[in-house]
Each structure stands twice: as C-alpha cells, then as structure tokens.
C-alpha cells in the first residue's frame, strides 16, 4: 500500500511539472497583437468557438470590444456594431467570446481592452 501511494504521488508530481504554463507578456502592443491573433484563431476549424458557430449556424459580422485581465480571463464583451445578424446569434456569440481565455498572462493588476472584428458570414457552414 505504501508503494502504491508513493508511486501515485510521484506520478502526480511529474505530471504537474510537465504542465504547460502560459507565457508572460509585458509590452502593451505585444499583448494586443497576441489577443487579436488569439481571436482570429478562435474562428479557425478545430476551435470550440468555431465548432459552436458551425453547429448552431450563427451568422453576422460583429465589431466587439473585449476587456481582459492579467490571467487572461475575459472580463467584459460589448458589441460595438453588428451587421447581417439576428439577436440570437449576437447574444450566443457574445457568450462564446466571454467564455474564452487568452493563451498568455499579463502583468499583475492590469486590464486591457481590444476592439476586434469577427465575420461569421465568412465561415463555410
């Protein structure tokens, strides 16, 4: 029993040591560029946002203002402009974006805001 417990603890420690940590970005322009790239990647095949957009047949072209915090959590999502969209698609897409996280960390206590255009009509359903 003692051996099994020791092996289990060793396995847990080795798994946590190999866990991938988020990269820390400090420069504002670098952070905003990485956030824009992350949003662009969210509309590529294989991402959860893309899969939800295709499955639920969401449509529209949105200019969205997204605020995010130091650990990459998205704190607010505001639709600045919506074209060729219905309210259901707009609200669902806002929820999808709000559930995302940035793949990087930022300086502690900082919050950034980015306005980004998402064109769901360009996605082939």
N, C-alpha and C positions, 0 to 999 in steps of 0.2 A: 504494500500500500504506500509506503514511504517512497519507494522508487517511482511509482506511477505519479505521485504528486510532484516529485522533483522533475520528472520529465515534462509534465504538463506546465509547470512554472517556467521551465527553460524554453519550451515552445512558445509560450505567450510572450516572453521577453524578447525572443528573437524575432517574432512577428512584429512587435511594436517597434523594434529597432529598424526594420526594413520598411516601415510605413513611409509613404512619400509625404514630405512636408511641402506646404505652399511656399512659393518664392516670395521674398520680401522686396517690394518695390518702394523707392523713396521719392523719385522725381515725379512731379505732377503730370508733365507731358507724357512720361513713360506709363504712368498709371492709366491715364485717359486713353492712350493708344491701345494698351493691353485690354482695357474694358471694352473698347469698340471691337477689337478682334474677337473677344470672347462672345459678344453679342452676335457678330457675323457667324461665328462657328456654331452658335445655338440654332441657326436655321439651315444647317448642313445635315444631310442624311445620317442617321445613326444617333443623333442627339435626342434627348427626351422631349425638348420643345418641338423639334421638327416632327417627331412621331405623333405628338398630340395635335399639332396643326393639321397634319395629313389625315389622321384618324377622325378628327372632329370637323374637318372641312372648314376651317377658319379662313376668313378672307379679309382683305383690306390692306391699306398702306398707312402705316402709323408713324408719326413722329412722337417719340416717347422720351420724357425726361426721367432719368433714373438716378436715384441717390443711393450710394453705397458706403459702408463703413469700413473701419480698419481691418476687420477679419474677413472681409469680402462679402458680408451679408448685405442684401439689398434692403434698404430701409423704406424707400417710397418709389412709387411708379405713377407718373402723371402723363396722360395723353394730351399732347400739345395740339396735334392735328390728326384727323382721321379721314381718309378718302376711300370710297368704294367699300365701306364697312357697315356692318349692322351692329347693334348694341351687344348682342350675344357674343359675337366674335371679339369685339373690342374688350368686353369685360373678361372673357376667358383668357385672351392673350395677355392682358394685364396681370392676371393671376399667375399665368405661366412664367412671365418675366419676374414677378415678385418672388417666386419660389426658387429662382436661380441663385447661385453664389459665384463670386469671382474666383478664378483659379489662382489667386495670389493674395498676399497680405500687404497692408499699407502701414505707415507709421501710426502708432497708437493714438487714439483720440481724434483722428482725422476723419472727415467725411467729404466725399467728392460727388459732383453732380455732372451727368453727361446727357446730352440730347442726341438721340440716335434714331435713324430711320429704319424701319422694318417693313419690307414689302412681301406680304404673304401671298399676294397675287402672282408673284414670280415663281412660287413653288409649284412644281408639277404634281397635281393630285393623282 
